[in-house]
């Protein structure tokens, strides 16, 4: 708890010092837009459905292991929902495992091979077992990011072995990019073209470069 209090204290101090500045991060990254829910409970049949499902999967993974509003500050480690609820003995770890398995289910919807799904489940089990150990387990749980590991497995498969999908995948180091100085945001009301359109007709799934902002 002391570690979490220290991390959140650092975040709020940074936030208060930056209150007068405009938002530093873009609202989207190419075709990636944070998605907090999905109605798709079957395999995607169009590239847009695949992109939407990926957007939700990536959002779940990051919020579980690395809250974007914390990871984009100067904190020494990434902290997510899994780390916070894991402080609650047994029940917190159980909820964390269930939520992590939800991400595995989302990967299953893509048609990920059994071997990769097995590796994902193993990561979840390792994370759950680590979290059961009092104090030391909670500290190790902050370092072992099963959800981000599983997201990496999904992305690697999508890029290398899933030609049926054409998905824009952001760089793995950040949830959303920092806005360049002087960069203009997309104004839909003014009739500006959607900057994500250039990522929607890809020949195959690809990872965007850090410079590919809105």
Secondary structure as GFF3:
##gff-version 3
##sequence-region A 1 214
A	DSSP	alpha_helix	2	17	.	.	.	ID=ss1
A	DSSP	beta_strand	28	29	.	.	.	ID=ss2
A	DSSP	beta_strand	32	33	.	.	.	ID=ss3
A	DSSP	alpha_helix	47	65	.	.	.	ID=ss4
A	DSSP	alpha_helix	68	71	.	.	.	ID=ss5
A	DSSP	alpha_helix	81	85	.	.	.	ID=ss6
A	DSSP	alpha_helix	91	110	.	.	.	ID=ss7
A	DSSP	alpha_helix	114	132	.	.	.	ID=ss8
A	DSSP	alpha_helix	136	143	.	.	.	ID=ss9
A	DSSP	alpha_helix	146	161	.	.	.	ID=ss10
A	DSSP	beta_strand	168	169	.	.	.	ID=ss11
A	DSSP	three_ten_helix	195	199	.	.	.	ID=ss12
A	DSSP	beta_strand	206	207	.	.	.	ID=ss13
###
